[in-house]
Amino acid sequence: MLTLIIGIIVLIIVIGIVVYFVAIYNSLINLRNRVKNAWSQIDVQLKRRTDLIPNLVETVKGYAAHEKGVFENVTKARAGLMNAQTPQENAQANNMLTDALKSLFAVAENYPTLVASQNFQDLQRQLSETEDKIAYSRQFYNDTVLMYNNKIQMFPSNLVANQFNFQEEEFFEAPEAEREVPEVKF
């Protein structure tokens, strides 16, 4: 009778340990999928922005036909963003596109009738909204990556993560140039 009780207690302990490790494994899978989802949300917003850019370029092109270099830079940067695969490549291409768009908007400012155009204003507003969504998506992605990486590194979940080869994810980081404090002169 005593051996039966000891056997039941051992069985309950083993079952408890197995259930615990299954729960850790499932939480790691859940977090990994959240990271992928968060990245795809960034991708959706970047795609939306790249879809808006040809319309913006065509609108500006009609007013500033002699600014060919600016249009080529925007087009190249857009293509680079569409071909980016990793978070680093995506960040680099995104920064190139942002710089190219700044040049495009600087050109547009030289044409008051363009800036007053309803189509241009609408496109500019949509791009601005998309930029806000991209910023939020990046923040959400980095928060999700933080939770996932913490889970992978902390004991005892790191035992399960190492056993099943869970890898850390990379954060979406701003380039060094964008971290500098802007200089404001009046």
C-alpha positions in Angstrom: 0.0 0.0 0.0 2.8 2.4 0.9 4.6 1.7 -2.5 1.3 2.4 -4.3 1.1 5.8 -2.6 4.7 6.6 -3.3 4.2 5.6 -6.9 1.2 7.8 -7.2 3.0 10.8 -5.7 6.0 10.2 -8.1 3.6 10.0 -11.0 1.9 13.2 -10.0 5.3 15.0 -9.7 6.4 13.7 -13.1 3.1 14.7 -14.7 3.4 18.2 -13.0 6.9 18.6 -14.4 5.9 17.5 -17.9 2.9 19.9 -17.9 5.1 22.7 -16.7 7.6 22.2 -19.5 4.8 21.9 -22.1 3.4 25.2 -20.8 6.8 26.9 -21.2 7.3 25.4 -24.7 3.8 26.7 -25.7 4.5 30.1 -24.3 7.7 30.3 -26.3 5.8 29.3 -29.5 3.2 32.0 -28.7 5.8 34.7 -28.2 7.7 33.6 -31.3 4.5 33.9 -33.4 3.8 37.3 -31.8 7.2 38.5 -33.0 6.5 37.3 -36.5 3.1 39.0 -36.4 4.5 42.2 -35.1 7.1 42.1 -38.0 4.4 41.5 -40.5 2.5 44.6 -39.2 5.6 46.7 -39.9 5.7 45.1 -43.3 2.1 46.0 -44.0 2.6 49.6 -43.2 5.9 49.8 -45.2 4.0 48.2 -48.1 1.3 50.8 -47.8 3.9 53.6 -47.9 5.6 52.1 -50.9 2.2 51.9 -52.6 1.5 55.6 -51.9 4.9 56.8 -53.2 4.3 56.3 -57.0 1.2 58.5 -56.7 3.1 61.1 -54.8 6.0 61.1 -57.3 3.6 61.4 -60.3 1.8 64.3 -58.6 5.0 66.1 -58.0 6.5 65.1 -61.4 3.9 67.1 -63.2 5.0 70.3 -61.5 8.7 69.7 -61.3 9.7 67.8 -64.4 13.3 69.1 -64.2 14.0 67.5 -60.8 14.7 64.1 -62.3 17.4 63.0 -59.8 15.0 63.4 -56.9 12.4 61.1 -58.6 15.1 58.5 -59.4 16.3 58.5 -55.8 12.8 58.0 -54.5 12.2 55.2 -56.9 15.5 53.4 -56.1 14.8 53.8 -52.3 11.3 52.4 -52.8 12.7 49.4 -54.7 15.3 48.8 -52.0 12.6 48.7 -49.3 10.5 46.3 -51.3 13.5 43.9 -51.7 14.7 44.1 -48.0 14.6 40.8 -46.2 16.0 41.2 -42.6 15.2 43.9 -40.0 18.6 45.5 -40.6 18.1 45.6 -44.4 14.6 46.9 -43.9 15.8 49.6 -41.5 18.5 50.7 -43.9 16.1 50.8 -46.9 13.5 52.6 -44.8 16.1 55.3 -43.9 17.1 55.8 -47.5 13.4 56.1 -48.5 12.8 58.6 -45.7 15.7 60.8 -46.9 14.5 60.6 -50.5 11.0 61.6 -49.4 12.5 64.6 -47.5 14.1 65.7 -50.8 10.9 65.2 -52.7 9.0 67.3 -50.2 11.7 70.0 -50.4 11.2 70.1 -54.1 7.5 70.3 -53.7 7.8 73.3 -51.5 9.2 75.2 -54.4 5.9 74.9 -56.2 3.1 76.7 -54.3 0.4 75.5 -56.6 1.5 71.9 -56.0 1.5 72.3 -52.2 -2.0 73.8 -52.5 -3.2 70.9 -54.7 -5.8 68.8 -52.9 -4.3 65.6 -54.4 -0.9 66.4 -53.0 -2.2 67.3 -49.6 -4.2 64.1 -49.5 -1.2 62.0 -50.4 1.0 63.9 -47.9 -1.6 63.3 -45.1 -1.8 59.6 -46.0 2.0 59.3 -45.9 2.0 61.1 -42.5 -0.6 58.8 -41.1 1.3 55.8 -42.5 4.6 57.1 -40.9 2.8 57.2 -37.5 1.5 53.7 -38.0 5.0 52.5 -38.9 6.4 54.1 -35.8 3.8 52.4 -33.6 4.4 49.1 -35.3 8.1 49.3 -34.7 7.5 50.0 -31.1 5.1 47.1 -30.8 7.6 44.8 -32.6 10.4 45.8 -30.2 8.2 45.3 -27.2 7.3 41.8 -28.4 10.9 41.0 -29.2 11.9 42.1 -25.7 9.3 39.7 -24.1 10.4 36.8 -26.4 14.1 37.3 -25.8 13.6 37.6 -22.1 11.6 34.4 -22.0 14.4 32.6 -24.0 17.1 33.9 -21.7 15.5 33.5 -18.3 15.6 30.3 -16.2 13.9 27.8 -16.4 12.4 28.7 -19.8 15.9 29.0 -21.2 16.3 25.2 -20.7 13.3 24.5 -22.9 14.4 27.3 -25.4 17.9 25.8 -25.7 16.6 22.3 -26.0 14.3 23.2 -28.9 16.7 25.7 -30.5 14.7 28.9 -30.1 16.8 31.8 -31.3 16.8 35.4 -30.2 15.2 38.0 -32.5 16.8 41.3 -33.5 15.3 44.6 -32.5 14.4 47.2 -35.1 16.9 50.0 -34.4 17.2 53.5 -35.6 20.5 54.3 -37.3 23.1 56.4 -35.4 22.4 59.5 -37.5 18.8 59.6 -36.4 19.7 59.3 -32.7 21.5 62.7 -32.7 19.6 65.7 -31.3 18.6 68.0 -34.1 20.1 71.4 -34.1 17.5 74.2 -34.2 18.5 77.6 -35.4 16.4 80.7 -35.7 
